[in-house]
Amino acid sequence: MRDKQNAGHFVSIISTILVIGLAIYLGTLVKSVDSIEEKLSHQAQKIERVSLLNDEAIDGVQRSYVPVYSHIYSDGGKAVLLETTLVIRNTDPQNAINVHRVDYYNTNGELVTQYIEKGYQLAAMSSSEYLVEKREVSGGVGANFLIEWSNPDQASQPIFEAVMIGAGHGKDISFTSRAP
């Protein structure tokens, strides 16, 4: 009988040690995931871009309109706040394009944010990104980006795409929108 009690006590100690070890391992794993997420957190892009010398005098400036949402409605009109990331993608493997303006407007057509002060050159196959945080709700359901750009070297057509993501009322939602 004493041997069974000792064996049960031994198993209990080993089980406790294994549970503690597993908890430590899982805690370390969670911290490493948090660390990766922190490294990937959005920060203003620190990529050096070639500035355009005389941004106003360039011929052939084109405009692209990207519809976005600062929030949408669900469950009988309850607002679901959205975070928006606009990405400008140069799809040409050899030629740069020029980006002159990236402006964010609200539902009433009023300028909310002017993202760049001076135009820049977007190198071949590179991208630039702009973030509208979830707490920026002034855009409304009719928010949009207006992008002015030019194509001096006849690069292939760039892609202007917005990704919106949010959570609310027990639901996660994400969708994209592109310039027509």
Buried (B, 14 or more C-beta within 10 A) or exposed (E): EEEEEEEEEEEEEEEEEEEEEEEEEEEEEEEEEEEEEEEEEEEEEEEEBEEBEEBEEBEEBEEBEBBBBBBBEBEEEEBBBBBBBBBBBBEBEEBBBBBBBBBBBBBEEEEBBEBBEEBBBBBBEBBBBBBBEBEBBBBBBBBBBBBBBBBBEEBBEBBBBBBBBBBBEEEEBEEEBEBE
